[in-house]
Amino acid sequence: MSKKVFNVSQVAQAWVHSHEEDTPTTTVYRLADFPFPPSRGRKGFQLDPGGTMIARKPGPTDQSVKSDGTWKLSDDLLELSPQGGSTQSLILDLVEPDRLIVQKASTRASQ
């Protein structure tokens, strides 16, 4: 299977996990201003074109906890590196103007 190629301008935005749209093989993110249904907390990340990022995840009181970091994109591989944390490698499946779809880890291993 050939790699897909995406560019920085396609992914350098604020993305929030839309768990309602996940499938057994993909994880879906929407732009931060998407009208999400109520949820107890959502993870996400803001990717700036210069390679810096802000990662967000639900905290113990349902308030978002932020961490700074860096990111890079190589073809279809998006690497998120929060400060003080381990790098997360995501394989992009599809990037649309308002939706980012990532392959789940179990499906990456089988390719």
Residue frames as qw, qx, qy, qz and C-alpha x, y, z in Angstrom:
[[0.000, 0.890, 0.456, 0.000, 0.00, 0.00, 0.00],
 [0.431, 0.424, -0.027, 0.796, 1.45, 3.38, -0.98],
 [0.246, -0.420, -0.443, 0.753, 1.76, 6.24, 1.46],
 [0.118, 0.881, 0.408, 0.206, -0.56, 9.16, 1.21],
 [0.438, 0.074, -0.116, 0.888, 1.01, 12.59, 1.22],
 [0.165, -0.893, -0.418, -0.014, -0.44, 15.47, 3.23],
 [0.413, 0.444, -0.153, 0.780, 0.97, 18.93, 3.76],
 [0.245, -0.169, -0.533, 0.792, 1.33, 21.24, 6.75],
 [0.261, -0.054, -0.059, -0.962, -1.37, 23.65, 5.58],
 [0.604, -0.245, -0.620, -0.437, -3.91, 20.81, 5.67],
 [0.676, -0.355, -0.619, 0.185, -3.22, 19.79, 9.28],
 [0.295, 0.038, -0.364, 0.883, -2.06, 23.00, 11.00],
 [0.425, -0.495, -0.241, -0.719, -5.32, 23.68, 12.84],
 [0.329, -0.256, 0.681, -0.602, -7.02, 22.95, 16.17],
 [0.593, -0.037, -0.720, -0.357, -8.44, 19.39, 16.18],
 [0.490, -0.268, 0.565, -0.607, -10.71, 17.76, 18.78],
 [0.008, -0.023, 0.996, 0.081, -11.51, 14.05, 19.08],
 [0.640, 0.008, -0.091, -0.763, -15.00, 13.25, 17.82],
 [0.203, -0.187, 0.951, -0.138, -15.30, 9.83, 19.48],
 [0.651, 0.353, 0.452, -0.498, -18.88, 9.49, 18.28],
 [0.664, 0.643, -0.207, -0.320, -17.55, 9.14, 14.72],
 [0.178, -0.529, 0.826, 0.082, -14.76, 6.63, 15.44],
 [0.885, 0.170, -0.298, -0.314, -14.85, 3.28, 13.70],
 [0.933, -0.313, 0.135, 0.116, -13.12, 0.03, 14.67],
 [0.799, 0.156, 0.134, 0.564, -10.16, 1.04, 12.47],
 [0.307, 0.509, 0.050, 0.802, -10.09, 4.86, 12.62],
 [0.268, -0.582, -0.441, 0.629, -10.09, 7.77, 15.06],
 [0.223, 0.715, 0.406, 0.524, -11.85, 10.94, 13.94],
 [0.280, -0.417, -0.240, 0.831, -10.96, 14.54, 14.82],
 [0.193, 0.822, 0.459, 0.277, -13.01, 17.63, 13.96],
 [0.225, 0.506, -0.118, 0.824, -12.12, 21.32, 13.99],
 [0.190, -0.145, -0.659, 0.713, -12.37, 22.84, 17.45],
 [0.318, 0.124, 0.131, -0.931, -15.42, 24.95, 16.49],
 [0.368, -0.146, -0.829, -0.394, -17.43, 21.88, 15.39],
 [0.569, -0.368, 0.124, -0.725, -20.82, 21.66, 17.20],
 [0.314, 0.109, -0.930, 0.160, -20.02, 18.58, 19.31],
 [0.651, -0.549, -0.411, -0.326, -22.72, 16.96, 21.43],
 [0.458, -0.754, 0.345, -0.321, -22.19, 17.18, 25.21],
 [0.846, 0.144, -0.465, 0.218, -19.32, 15.04, 26.51],
 [0.686, -0.706, -0.066, 0.160, -17.41, 14.64, 29.77],
 [0.297, -0.760, 0.407, 0.411, -14.21, 15.75, 28.10],
 [0.830, 0.545, 0.087, 0.080, -12.41, 15.52, 24.80],
 [0.608, -0.411, 0.321, 0.598, -8.77, 15.25, 23.87],
 [0.542, 0.812, 0.188, 0.110, -7.33, 17.32, 21.08],
 [0.601, -0.308, 0.173, 0.717, -4.39, 19.32, 19.80],
 [0.293, 0.933, 0.056, -0.200, -3.70, 22.65, 18.20],
 [0.761, 0.007, 0.309, 0.571, -1.00, 22.46, 15.54],
 [0.078, 0.898, -0.062, -0.429, 0.69, 25.71, 14.57],
 [0.764, 0.639, -0.080, 0.041, 2.38, 25.97, 11.14],
 [0.129, 0.810, -0.535, 0.206, 5.78, 26.62, 12.75],
 [0.632, 0.155, -0.746, 0.143, 5.87, 23.18, 14.41],
 [0.084, -0.139, 0.687, -0.708, 4.66, 24.03, 17.91],
 [0.479, -0.369, -0.687, -0.403, 1.54, 22.53, 19.41],
 [0.364, -0.270, 0.523, -0.722, -0.75, 22.61, 22.41],
 [0.394, -0.148, -0.896, -0.142, -2.17, 19.24, 23.44],
 [0.481, -0.285, 0.262, -0.787, -5.38, 19.09, 25.45],
 [0.446, -0.141, -0.882, -0.055, -6.87, 16.25, 27.43],
 [0.569, -0.665, -0.255, -0.411, -9.58, 15.98, 30.08],
 [0.118, 0.437, -0.664, 0.595, -8.30, 16.58, 33.58],
 [0.194, -0.173, -0.906, 0.333, -9.48, 15.10, 36.87],
 [0.174, 0.460, 0.504, -0.710, -12.18, 17.78, 37.25],
 [0.516, 0.613, 0.584, 0.131, -13.29, 17.60, 33.58],
 [0.099, 0.929, -0.137, -0.329, -11.39, 20.84, 32.89],
 [0.814, 0.530, -0.129, 0.199, -8.95, 20.62, 29.97],
 [0.615, -0.627, 0.284, 0.385, -5.30, 20.12, 30.87],
 [0.572, 0.810, -0.128, -0.003, -2.91, 21.70, 28.36],
 [0.695, -0.445, 0.351, 0.442, 0.67, 20.81, 27.52],
 [0.314, 0.823, -0.311, -0.357, 2.99, 22.49, 25.03],
 [0.765, -0.127, 0.573, 0.264, 5.06, 20.55, 22.56],
 [0.129, 0.520, -0.532, -0.656, 6.15, 20.18, 18.97],
 [0.799, 0.323, 0.481, -0.161, 4.88, 18.32, 15.94],
 [0.028, 0.482, -0.625, -0.614, 6.08, 17.29, 12.52],
 [0.809, 0.396, 0.283, -0.331, 4.55, 15.81, 9.42],
 [0.086, -0.433, 0.780, 0.443, 6.24, 13.46, 6.97],
 [0.256, -0.079, -0.821, -0.504, 3.95, 12.28, 4.16],
 [0.605, -0.461, -0.446, -0.471, 1.15, 10.58, 6.13],
 [0.658, -0.278, -0.558, 0.422, 2.96, 10.33, 9.49],
 [0.188, -0.804, 0.028, -0.563, 2.03, 12.96, 12.07],
 [0.637, -0.111, -0.579, 0.497, 4.26, 12.95, 15.16],
 [0.337, -0.830, -0.075, -0.437, 3.08, 14.78, 18.27],
 [0.640, 0.051, -0.521, 0.563, 5.72, 15.39, 20.95],
 [0.388, -0.866, -0.151, -0.277, 4.37, 16.98, 24.14],
 [0.125, 0.643, -0.571, 0.495, 6.95, 18.38, 26.57],
 [0.345, -0.351, 0.729, -0.475, 7.71, 15.82, 29.26],
 [0.832, 0.142, 0.398, -0.360, 5.79, 13.09, 27.43],
 [0.523, -0.097, 0.748, 0.397, 6.41, 10.46, 24.82],
 [0.226, 0.301, -0.451, -0.810, 6.00, 11.07, 21.10],
 [0.633, 0.344, 0.625, -0.300, 2.72, 9.87, 19.61],
 [0.032, -0.219, 0.688, 0.691, 2.88, 8.74, 15.98],
 [0.575, 0.460, 0.490, -0.466, -0.35, 8.96, 14.01],
 [0.258, 0.042, 0.738, 0.622, -0.86, 7.68, 10.48],
 [0.377, 0.395, 0.109, -0.830, -3.23, 9.99, 8.65],
 [0.434, 0.303, 0.834, 0.158, -5.87, 8.31, 6.54],
 [0.184, 0.692, 0.512, 0.475, -7.82, 11.35, 5.35],
 [0.190, -0.399, -0.247, 0.863, -7.64, 15.11, 5.84],
 [0.122, 0.701, 0.568, 0.413, -10.62, 17.20, 4.82],
 [0.059, 0.575, -0.067, 0.814, -11.20, 20.90, 5.54],
 [0.514, -0.528, 0.197, -0.647, -13.19, 20.04, 8.69],
 [0.943, -0.245, 0.137, -0.179, -12.19, 16.44, 9.49],
 [0.177, 0.627, -0.758, 0.039, -9.00, 14.52, 10.18],
 [0.964, -0.122, -0.005, -0.237, -9.09, 10.71, 10.20],
 [0.038, -0.649, 0.752, -0.109, -6.27, 8.69, 11.76],
 [0.768, 0.042, -0.627, -0.123, -5.68, 4.95, 11.55],
 [0.729, -0.610, 0.204, -0.235, -5.90, 3.15, 14.89],
 [0.196, -0.649, 0.735, 0.027, -2.74, 1.40, 16.11],
 [0.697, -0.010, 0.713, -0.076, -4.10, -2.10, 15.55],
 [0.727, 0.639, 0.245, -0.051, -4.70, -1.38, 11.86],
 [0.173, 0.878, -0.436, -0.098, -1.24, 0.14, 11.33],
 [0.454, -0.457, 0.764, 0.034, 0.51, -3.02, 12.42],
 [0.735, 0.245, 0.632, -0.019, -1.30, -5.11, 9.82],
 [0.551, 0.823, 0.025, -0.139, -0.22, -3.01, 6.84]]
